[in-house]
């Protein structure tokens, strides 16, 4: 279950940006990260930026170990 303070990555076109969950809404179905809402896609079970298609900007929960 996502929680406030969880480290995440915003993923867009292969680029990643580290961020932190600022707020959890709708029993975990909506996350506020970097001031933007990300909603849980029923199709893919990934969090995607609100208003975008399932393949748009998404969140990766937890920081990557890629260096």
C-alpha positions, 0 to 999 in steps of 0.5 A: 500500500502506498504511503506518504513519504514513499520514494518513487520514480516518475517515468516518461519515455524512458527517463526517470525522475526521483520523487516522493509521495506527498498525499494518498487519496481514495484509499490508495487509488490516487497519489499526489507526487510532485504536485500532480495526481497519479491514478491507478489504472484498472487496465494495467494496475500502474499509476498513471498521471491523471487524464493521460492514457495507460501508456503515458507518464507513470509511477514506479513505486520504490527507487530504482537501483540503476546507477 
